[in-house]
């Protein structure tokens, strides 16, 4: 009786293994026959695990927050651009953003090379969701100081807002190389995935999992993405670690 039971058990185990192998081969064939963009969309359309990272936001300038600090001027008589700048900042602090943006424009007509005022206006426009004009101002500032990281970060964020995902991802990836900022890394992953470039996203997602692997859904997404890209060893490693964690 025991011998017959063992034979039955072995038979069932063998049958299960064959079914598994056939299913795996079928899935590989399906994946191989689809484009990388289709595979990326099919794997997982939910990128909510990246919501932990505030890469899509711009911090409100300190110069427009808390106690107002007047713009310093060495002359005894304040020029018109300075008076208007003080007014624009006060309006921004009061969150009268439409009026503040108009006043900032007057300032910059009188003194167009005032980088700090340009920066403040770009942030106000971003808050007002005028991403196109904000991006134009940031591009001007980057041209004047191409190594300033907050300008480059703002350009990447605005490219995201304007649905220029690949450009944003490249900028975020460049920022990550410069300062190892985890938010820039997450932004690059998001941008490449939204641009349907999973091949570029995968190695960055591996780096992100190394520093933030505890975030719910990240390792699971990485496993699916690795499988979709044909890296079955990495996929197996991720799913094995998830199984062990359970």
C-alpha positions, 0 to 999 in steps of 0.5 A: 500500500505504501509503495503504491502511494509513493508511486501515485505521489511521484506521478502527481509531483511529476505531472505538476512539474510538467504543467509548471514548466509548460506554463513557464515556457508559454509565458516566456513565449508571450513575453518575448512576442510583445514589445518592451512597452507592452511588457512594462504595462502588462507587468504592473501599471500601479506605480504607487510604491513610488509615492513615498518619494516627493520627487514631483514637488518643488519646495516653496522658496524660503524667501517667500515664507515666514517673516518677510525680509526686505531686499537689501539695497545699498543706495539711499533711495530705493529703485522702482524694481526693489519696491516692486520686488518687496511688494511681490514677495509680500503678495506671495506670502499672502498667497495672492499668487496671481497678483504676485506673479504680475508684480514679479513680471513688472520687476523683471521688466525693469531688471530681467537678470535678477535670478532670485526673482526669476526663481521665485516667479518660477515657483509661484507659477509652478504652484499655480500649475502654469508649468509651461511658463515656469519651465521657460523661466527655469530653462533661462536660469539653467542657462545662466548657472548649469551646475545649480542643482535646484535649477536642474531638479526644477527642470526635471520636475517640470518636464514630468508635469509637462509629460516629457517623461524621458527628458525628466528621467534623464535629468533625474538620473544625472542629478542622482549621479551628482548628489546620490539623492534618493528622490532623484533616483525614484524620479528617474525610475518613474520617468523611464517607466512612464516613458515606457523605457523599462530597460533604463528603469531596471538597473535604477530600480535595483539601486532603489531597492537596495536603499528602500527595499522595505517599501511595500510593493517595490520588490514585487514590482522589481521581480515582475519587471526583471521577469518581463525584461528576461532577467529570470535570475533576478526575478527569482531572487526577488520573489524568493526574498519576498517568500522568505519575508512572509 
